[in-house]
Structure formats: structure tokens, C-alpha cells
Amino acid sequence: MSRPEEGIDMAQDEVADRSASPERPRDALDRINAALRGLRYGTVTAVVQDGVVVQVERTEKFRLEKRDRSR
């Protein structure tokens, strides 16, 4: 069984490896651009750790038209 500290160290090494890649910033921008494409209402969030985008979240909202209550 691995110790929790080992998992933390491994995660930090992975972040360091990702930040060293010259393709990483372009990949992040491409993913943000893809998340924005076609979005009419909603949010796009970039999660950053140690100066590196590690996650892109898209929340889309759909507006429903008001219905006439007299029916």
C-alpha cells in the first residue's frame, strides 16, 4: 500500500512535467476555444495549478421560453 505522501509527490512531478512541455499552453488554449465554440449561455472555467491549466470546465445553460399561463 502506498503512503499518501508518495501520491502527492507523484502529482507534483506530473505538474512539473506538463509545464515543461512547449505544447501545453497551446493545448490549453485549444481546449478553451473548443469549450467556447457554440456556447450561447453558460460559463467556461480554466482551473490553474502552479501556473499551468490542468482542467477546463464548461457549464451550458438552456433558456426556456415563457409559456402563457392562461392555458
Summary of the structure (lengths in Angstrom):
residues: 71
radius of gyration: 19.4
end to end distance: 64.2
largest distance: 65.2
contacts: 133
relative contact order: 0.15
helix: 42%
strand: 24%
